[in-house]
Amino acid sequence: MPGKRSSLVIVAALVVALLSSFAAATLVTPTAASSDGFWQDVKESRIAQKGARQIVPTIYRTVALDVAGLSQYLAKAPLEQDQSVANSLYTLQLPMPNGKFEQFRVVESPIMEPELAAKFPEIRTYLILGVDTPNLSGRLDLTPAGFHGLILGDQGRIFIDPYSAGDTQHYIVYDSKNFVPSSQKLADRQVEDYVIDLPLTDDGLAAPKAVGDKLRTYRLAMAATGEYTAYHGGTVAKGLAAITTSVNRVNAVYEREVAVRMVLVANNSNIIYTNASTDPYTNNNGVTMLSQNQTNVRNVIGNANYDIGHVFSTGGGGVASLGSVCSTNYKAQGVTGSSAPVGDPFDIDYVAHEIGHQFGGNHTFNGTTGSCGGGNRASSAAYEPGSGSTIMAYAGICGAENLQSNSDPYFHSKSLNEITTFITTGGGSSCGTATNTGNTAPVANAGADYTIPRSTPFELTGTGSDANGDSMTYNWEQYNLGTAAPPNTDNGSRPIFRSFNPSTNPKRSFPKLSDILNNTATIGESLPTTSRTMVFRLIVRDNRAGGGSYAIDSANVTVSSAAGPFAVTSPNTAVTWTRNSSRTITWNVASTTAAPISCANVEILFSSNGGSSFSSLVSSTPNDGSQAVTIPNTATTQARIKVRCANNVFFDLSNVNFTVN
């Protein structure tokens, strides 16, 4: 770990003085406060806007922070090199969007080399891990621009950011799903261009070498154009503060996903420019800046003194040389630009994405419209329908084929393969330093292979284990390649099921349960209609803060177009049945008793809560299309019937809720 602690008293005094200079006296009407006294809810109407509001989500919580108190408290946090965050007894409460406070373990985790940290002691970064919810982890920073937080969990990501520029006392707390970037920010994402090829690719379906046993740390030279620095206040210190926030957040993702950390180099302040007229960059031309940055970082930082280089600008778009980390002639060829270089879209959609290219990650989208149609599709990695939704996809910039507005903060399993291979046996293994973490990879089991009928829902359930007792999450991904195409069409080869955020539930319904219940279709989710074999990967993550690991296992689901759709036919309307009455359930067998499906028996289940959960009415009965059952002694207006193959994964639900009285 870089750096040793400076005098706590001196550093605390510096941080307090710098942060307090931004704070203004504000009338606060307390409605909720953290028990440690640092955070307190405040009505937005009582906040005087100091500067531009750079981030305005649709839904957010407003809070006031005792900046001086928090600064003094965090100055005493243990250093990560002395105490792992998992064993830290130093805790901090953070506000959550739902109005509650969550308790976190905290350690100081520097992302600057010691010489740079000594020059800017007012900039500090921290690693956190949930106490009561251990799958929550993230990173915090305290800088002259205030407090910033990113919390990652099984439901996505939560941000804590200043209410407005220059205000270090008031903050917004929001879920990233409630922050939709402006049209200008979307326009910033321009065509990308690759310069060199990936030196080593993964071997298809084989699981890559495990990561997580070592934290790989790379020295990052992050330059800034004069325009970028001006956006953040115009001084080197303010430019570095903004860079630190972005890199800290990118590290939160990379550490958790692939056990990679980037640390700003000792003389990084020498490549943060304050004059747009004299800096060595063409701010609005990313491709030109690739070679400019390579030359400038070599001349100012020196080839021997960094492992990866990048430059931030306010020009639109990003561009990076693929698989360039550690490569002497290309390792500084990475550019990220945005007219608003701040917040979730910049840090995750842009910076994490471009740096992903430098670590060997290709694009994973398979769409055809908008930016997806601009020649950026990588045929060897196009595993995500439409725009895709993971870091290396194009969420939000593919027009009608957008799955969502912003990228989710995790890598597709293809990207995990590519990046892991690159840093363990490829070009990225020739530089950086590796530190033992004591972590071991989890174990994933995707279960058996199955053959199912066409146009019929199915569900997959996996298992996972972790020798370290870490909090595991699961996600299922279809792993098939095909021609570029709209997301909701099945030609027998292309991917038709999207990736969703990892969750603590090892089961997934295809399509998602809400669509089956509501008879709707979500873009990126479509049932197979052709004879084909779909490969599904189960990715199990241990979410270890500061150095996570994962495991991958695969299962095949073969579709027979000669059978299906298997479907419940009665009840299928909003009927009213009587409790404890005998009723006949019917379904369309649709040739599912014949080989290769050979489903001899089915189970019939009942839900009284609209499909949220089911209990068995008949555990096994012949798959002949009809069965008398006794309706439970439960009054409900949200009854549903489920019929599923007893020794397979396919099923169907009755179409609408019915009443039992």
N, C-alpha and C positions, 0 to 999 in steps of 0.2 A: 504494500500500500504506500502511496506517495505521502511524504510529509510527516513531520512530528509536530506536536502541539506547541504553538507559541505561548507566550505568557497569557493565561486566561483573562487576567484582569485587564491587560492592555487591549486585547482583542475585543473583549466584551464592551469596553468603553468606546472603542472605535465604532463597533457595530451600532451601539445605542445612539451615539452622536449622529452618525450618518442617517440611520433610519428615522430617528425622532425629528430630524430637520424637515422631513417630508410630512409629518403628521399634523393634522389640524384639529382644534377642539371642535367636537361635534356633540350635539344633544342626542343621547341614546336612550331609547325606551326599551328596557330589558324585557325580553320574553323568554329567553333561554340562554344559559351560559354554561361553559364547560366547567367542570368541578375544579380544574387546576387554575381557573381564573384568567386564562389568556384570551378566550373567545367569548363573544356575546352577540346574540342576534340584535340587529338594528333595522328599523324601518327604512326602506329605500328613500322615502320622502324626506328623511332627515340627513341624507348624505349630499353634501355639496360637491358637485362634479368639479374636479380640479383640472383635468386635462381631457384629451380625447378618450372616448370609450372604445378601446381596441377590440374588446370581446363582449358581445351582447347576445347571450343565449335566449331562447324563448322562455325557459323556465330556470330560475336560479334562486338561491338563498343568499341574503345579504348579511354579513357579519362584520363586527368590529374586532380588531386585534390589538392587544397590549404588546406593541412591537418591542418596546424596551424590555419588558418582562420576559418575553419569549426569547429574545436575543441573549439575555443574561442566563436564562435557563439552559438553552441549547449550547452555550459556550462550555458547559460542564458535562456535556454528553460524552460517553466513552468513545474513543477512536475505534474504528472497525478493525484496525490491525491488532488491537489489544483485546477486543471483545466482539464476538460475532453478534449480529443483530438478533439471531434466534435465542441467544442466551442473555441478552441485555435486560437488565432490570430497570433501566432508565426508560420511562414511558411518557407519552404525550397524547393528549386528546386532540382530535381533529374534527371539525364540523363536516357533516354529510348532507347531501341534498335533501334527504327526507326529514330534516329537522332534528336529527339525533346527533350524538357525538360518539365517535369510535376511538377506542384506546389502541395505541400503537407502541411497540418497542422501537427505540431509536438509537442509532449510533452515528457519529460524524464519519462521513465517507467521502474524503477529498477526491475531486476529479481534476485537480491541477497538480503538476509536478511541484515539488517543494519550493523551488525558486520563484515560481509564478505566484504560489499561495502566499509567500512571504511579502511580495510586492502588493498584494491585494487582500489583506487579512479581513476586510469587510465582506468578502464573498465566501460563503461557506455552504457546503452541501451535506445532505444527510440521507441515510437509508432507513426505511421503516418496514415493520412487519406487524400485522394485526395480532392483538392479544386474544380477543374472543373470537375473531374471524381470521384464522391463520392463512386463508388463501388470499387475503388482502396484503399487498406489498406495494412499495412505491418509493419515490424520492422527493425530497424537499430541498429548497434553497432559500437562503437569506442573503440578499444583496442590497445595494443602495436603492434599487427599484422596488424593494419590498420582499414579501413572502410569496413563494410559488410552490404548489404541491400537485403531484400526480399520484393517484391511487389506482392500482390495477387490481381487478378481481374477476370473479366468475360471471359477473354481469356487465363487464366492459370497463370503462374508466371514468374516474371522477377527477375534476380539476378544481383547484383553488387558485384564483388569480386576483390581482388588484382590481378594484371597482373601476378605476380610471387611471390613466397615465399620471404619475406623480403623486398618487394617493397611496401611502403605505399603511394607512390605518384601516381602510375599509376594503372588503373582499367579496367576491362572488364565489359561490360553491355550486357546481353544476355537473350534471351528467353529460358526457360528450354527445349523446343522442339528441340532446336539446340545443345543440349549437350547430346550426346550418350555415356554412360559409356563404358569403355574398357572391353575387354573380361575378364580381371582379376577381375574387379569390379563385373561383373556379376557372376563370379565363386565364389566370396565371399559370395553370398547369398546361404547358405547351408540349409540343412534340419533343421526345427525348431521342438521344442518339448514342449508340454504343461505339466505342473506339477500339477496344481489344476484346478478344473472346475469352470465355471462361477457360482457364487452364486445365481444370479437372472437373468433370461432371459426375453426378451420382449414377448408380447403376440400377435405374428403374425402380422395381418394387423392393429391392433389398434395403434393409434398415441400415442407416449410416452408423459410423462409429459413434459411441455415446459421448455426450458432453456433460459437463456439470461437475466432474471430479476435479476439474481445474478451472479457475477463473482466468481467462486470457485477457490481458491488458495491453492495449495498443496506444502508442503515443500519437495524439491527434494534433495536427497543426491546422487550426481553424481561422482562416482569414476573413476579413470583412471589407466590403467596398465602402467608400466614403458615404455613399447614399444609405447603405444599411446602418452605419454608425449614426448618421444624422437622424434617421428615423427614431433611434433609441436615445437621443439626447445630445449627440455630437461629440462626446469625449471618449477616449480610449477606455476609461473605467466603465462608462455606461454601456459601451459596445461589448466589452468583456462580460459585464453582468448579464446582458441579454443572451450572449453566446452560451454562457454557463447554464442558464435556465434551459435552453434548448438541448444542449448536450446532456445535461442531467436527466432530462425526460427521455431522451433517446436511450440513454444508458439503462433506465428503469425497464424498458422493453427488452433490450438486447441481453441484459444480465439474466432476466427471468426466462427468456426464450432459449438463448444459445450460450450463456455464460461468457459473454464478451463485454468488456468495459473499455471505454475510451477516456484518456486522461490528457488534458490540454498541456502542451509542451511548455518548457521553462520560459522561453522567450516569445510566447504566443502574442503578447501585447505588441510586439514589433510588426505584426501583420494585420493589425486592426487600424484601418485608415480613417482619417477624419476629413479629408479634402477630396471631394469627388473629382476635382479638376486635375489633381496631381497623382492620384492613386494609380497603380499599374493595371487597372481592370477596365474592361468595357462592360459596364454594369448591366446593360440590356441584351447582351449577347452571350448566352451560356456556353455555346460551342467554342467561341473565341476565348472565353475565360478558362477553358480547360487547359490549354497550353500556357496561357498567361499565369495561371496559378501554379502549374508545375514549375515554370521557370522562377517565379517569384519566391515560392517556398524553398526551392533549392538554394537560391541565392541568399535569402534572409535567415532561414532556419538551419539549412544544411542537410544534405541527404542522410547523414548518419544520425540525425537528431530527431527523426520522426518516422512513423510507420504508415500513417494515412493522413492525407491532406484534403481540405475541402474549403470552399469559400461561400459565404453568404452574401446575397445581393438583394436589391429590391426590383430587379428585372424579373419578368415572368418565367416560370418554368424551372426544370431541373435537368441536369445531364451529368452522366458519370461514366467513367471507363469501367467496364465489367471485369471483376476479378482483379483489381489493381492494387489492393493492399499489399505492401511489402515490395512491390515491383519498382525498382529504382527510377525507371523512366516514366512511370504512369501513376504512382501512388498518391499524387496530389491532384489527380484529375477527377474532381467531384465538385459540382456547383448546385446550389439550391437558391432560388430567387422567388420572392413574392412581394407584391406591393404592400402587403401587411405581414411582415415576417415575424409573427407572434402567435402563440396559442396552438390549439390542437391541430388544425389543418396544416400549419407550417411544420410543427415538430414531428407529427406522426405521418401524415399523408405525404409530406415532402421530404423532410430531412431523413427520417428513418428509412424511407423508400430509396432515396438516392444513395445513402450509405450502404443500404442493402445491396445495391448493384456493385459497389466497390468490394463488398465481401462475397461476390459471386452469385447473387440472386437475380434470376431472370423475372420478367413479367409473367404473371400467372393467369391473366384474364383470357377469355376465349370469345369476347364480343366482337362486333363488327361496326358499330356506329360511334359517332363522336370521335373522341381521341382513341377509342379502341380500334377505329378503322384507319388510323394514321400510319400504319406500317410498323407499329411497335409491338405487335403480338409475337411472342416467342413460341413457336410451334412445339418445342420440346417441353414446355412448362405450362401450357395453356389448360390447366386443370379446373379453372373456375368458370362457371357459366357467366355470360354477360360481362359486366364490368368487373366482377369479382368483388371481394370485400376485405381481403387481408392486406397486409402492408405492401406487398409487391404487386398488387392488382391496381385497378384504375377506378375505384369507387367514386362516383359523383361526377365523372367527366365523360361518360359514354352515352349521353342522351337517353333515348328510350330504353336502353339496355342497362341502365344504372340499377344495381341491386339496393343501393343506399347512398347517402350523401357523402359520408366520410369513411375512411378505412378503419377497420377494427385493429386494436393494438397487438396483433399476434401474427406470426408467419404461417402460411400454408405449409403443409407437411413437405411439399416439393421444395419450398424455400428452405425449410429446416434441413433437408437433405443437402441442398446445394451449399448452404453456408457452413454447415457442419463439416462436410467433406473438404471445403476450401480451407478452413482454419485448422483442421487436424492433419490432413495429408496433402493438401494443395498448396497454392502459392501463399496463402495466409498463414501457413505454419512456419514460415522461414523468418518471422520477426515477431515482436511482442514478447511478453513474459507470461509465464504460467504459474499460478499459485494454487497449491492444493486447497481444496474446500472441505474435504471430508464427506462430500455428497456422493451418492451412488444413484445410478439411473433407476427409475421405477420399472415395473414390468407390466406389459400390456397383453391382453388376450382378447382378440376380436371375436372369438367363438367359431362355430362351425360354418361351413358353406351350405347354401340352400338354393333350391330352384323354386321359383314363384310364378304365378300367372301374370299376364300383362295387365296393365291399367288397374292395379290393385295395391292398396296401401300395405306397407310392411314396417316392422320395427326391429332394430338391432340393439342388442344389449351386450356390452363388454364388461370386462373386469380389469382391475389394476391393483398393484400392491407396491409398497415403497418401504424398503428396509430401514430408512431413516425416520419413518413416521411422518413425513411431510404431507401437507394437505394437497391431495391430488384433484385435478380437473380432467375432464374428458371432452374430446370432440371427434365427431365422425366426418370424414371427407370422402367423397367419391374420387377415385383415382383412375380416370380414363381420359385418353386423348382422342381428339377427332378433328374434323375440319372446323374452321371458324364459322360460327352460326349464331342466330338469335338464341337466347337462353332457354326458351320453352318449347324446343322442338327436339324430337328423338330420331336420329338417323341410324341408330344402332351402334354408334361408337362415341359420339361426343358426350361431355359431361352434362348431366341434367339436374344434378342436385348440388346446391351451394354449400359453402362452409359457414357454420355459425360459431359464435363465441364459445370457447371452452366453458363447461359448467361442471358442477359437482355431481350431475346425474349421468351415469354411464349409458343410459338408454336414449335412443333417438327414434322418433317416428318419421317416416318418409311417405308423403310430405308431412310438414309439421302438423301437430294435432289440431291446432286452431283452424287450419284450412280445411281439414277433413270435417270437423264439426260444423263449420260455417259454409261448406260447399263452395269455397273460394280457392283461388290459386295465387300464390306469391311468386313473383318473378324470381327465377333461379331454382324453382321447385316444380318439377313436372314428373308424372308417373311414366314409367317406360311402356312403350307401345310395340316394340319390336323384339325379336329374339336376339338376345345379347347377353354378355357377361359383364356385370358391373363389379368393379373392385372397390371395396370400402375399407378405408384405413381408420383404425382407432388410434388416436394420439393421446397418450396419457402424460400429463405434465405434473411435476412435483412442486412447481411454483416457488422454489427456494429463492428467497430474497438474496441478491448479491451473487447468484450463481446457480441457476436452475438447470434442470435436466428433463428429458422426455424419453418416451419409448413409443414405438410404432408397431402395430400388428395389423394384418390384413385378412379380410374374409371376402369370398366371392358370392355374389348373388346373381344367379343365372335366371334369365327371363325366358319363359316359353310363350311364344305368341299364339300357340295352338290352344292355350287355356286362358280363361279370364274374359272379362273381369269377374272375379269372385265378389259377390255383393249381397248385402242384406236387402230383402225385398219387403218384409213385414216384421215389425211396424216401420213404416216410412212416412207417415203423416202424423199430425198432431192429435192422435187419438187419446181417449181417456179410458184407462183400465182401472179395475178395482183391486185393492190390496188382497193378497192371498188367493187371487183368482188363477185359474188355469188358462194359459194363452198359448197359441202356436206361433213360434218364430219360424220364418221361412227365409231362405237365401238361395241365390243362384250358384250352383256347384261349379258350373262353367268348366267342366272337364278336368277339375283339379284332383279327382280320384285316380286318374290314369297316370301312367308314367309319362314324363320323368318327375312329376310332382308327387304323385302317390300319397295324397292326403286322405287317409282312411277315416279319421275322426276329427271332430271340431269341439271347441269349448265355447259355451255361451255365457256371456257375462252381462251384468246389469250395473248401470250408474244412476244414482239419484241426484247427482250434482252437475249435470250437463256435460259429463265426460271427463271431469277432472280425475276421477278414480273409478275403478270398477271392482265388483265382487262377483265371484263365480256362481252361476245358477246351475249349470250342468258342466262338470269337469271334462267329460268325454262322451260323445255321442256320434253315431255314424254320420259321415259327411254325405247325407242323402237329400239335403235341402229343406228339411222340416223337422221340428222338434217341439213337443209340448213342454212348457215350463210353468212353474208356480211363481207368480209375481210376488216379490218380497212385501212384507207388512210395513211398508214405508211410504208415507204420503209425500208426493213431490210433483212439481210442475216441470222438472228438468230431467226426466228419465231418458235414458238411451240404452240401446242394446248393442253389444259387440259380439261378433262371431269371428273366431280365429281358428286357424288350423292348429290342432293339438300338438303336432310335431314339426311345425314350421314357423315362419315369421310373418306370414301374410294374414290380413284380417280385413274386416269392414265394419263400419258403424251405421246404425240407423240414421237417416238423413236429418231429422229434426227432433227437438225435444217433444216428449209426450207426457201426459199427466197420469199419475196414480193417486186415487183418492179412496 
